[in-house]
Amino acid sequence: MNFRKGKYLYYGRGGDYCKGMNQYLWSFFCGLGQAMYLNRTFVMDLNLCLSATSSSSNRDEEGKDFRFYFDFEHLKETVSIVGESELRDWKKWDEEHKRKVTVKKLKAHKVTPMQLKKDKSTVIWSGRMDWDFDALHVVRGAKAQNKQLWPHLDSDTSPDAILTKVHLLDDYKELWSDKSEWYNETTMLNIRKPVEFNGYMRVAVDTEVRYRSKI
């Protein structure tokens, strides 16, 4: 690969490492969105750390593969993205060529994509993805107090009423059963050993189900 013909955005590990899948996804989409804005190829670390809250051992488990949970090859067909291992050879390029690959390392994460728009470095090595995010907490308390506007709120949100509308995880087990595409592909990636269906995969299934819904 001729690295000098490309432009790349690379993030080091940060506040999302060994955290829940939702936090990991938020960081991933933020980084990918920045790369798309800068018209650069996003460089990602395919090694994940499974959060203790999502593992059967109740401990953080490193060395998990991003491809266990997402179709990386399909992702590469959709957006400009490469695995970190594919770019580790830039040092080798420096040794074999007179012109070095230009790498700009950012010390702070509070650098906006707009500030990097005109940067001509081959690789922009961003700071660690840190705890810089917005949060919104939604509660039903105000609605519960207005019986005239929402007269059926209590009955509609009672456990029995919710259960009539709820689908359980097992309703979608064909997505990860031993006859599924995911099972076959991840088993091959894991040296022919079945991959455990863990908490991260639960979030992936939940996301897929919501993505396919009409409403």
C-alpha positions, 0 to 999 in steps of 0.5 A: 500500500502506498501510504503517501497517497492517502490521508488518515485519522488515528485515535489512541485508546481512551476513556471508552476502553473496557467500558460498555458497548454503548460508550464504545460505539459512541466513541467509534462513531465520533471518530468515524464522523470526524474522519468523514468530515476531514475526508480521511481514512479512519484507522481503528484498533480492531482489538476490543476490551470486553467490559466486566459488566458484559462478560460471563467472568465479571472481569474485563477481558482484553483481546476481543475482536471487533469483527466478532460484533460487526461486519468489518468487510461490509463496513469497509465497502461503505466508508473509508476505514482500515485496521490499525495493523494495516498502517503499522508499516509507515515506519518501514516506509520511512526506512525504505524511502527518502521522503518520510510519511508525515505524522501530526500528533495532537497532544489535546483531544479538544481540537475540532475537526474544523481546525484540522480541515487544512492539515496536509499531514499524511496521518493525524494521530489524535489524542485519546478519546476522552470523556467529552460528551453530552448527556440527556436524562428523560423522565416520565414524572411530569407526565404522571402528574398531569392526569387530564392530558395523559389519563391512561399513562399509569395503565399503559406503562404498567408491567402487564401492559408493557409485557404485551408489547415486549419482545425478549432477546431469545425471540431473535436467537436465529441471529447468533445460533449455530446455524447463523452467519455470525456464528460461522464467520466468527468461529472462523475468525476465532481459529474454529472455536465458537465465540461466546455470546456476551454482553457486547453481542446483546447490544449489537442484536438490540441495535440491529433489531431497532435498525430494522424496525419500521417505527 
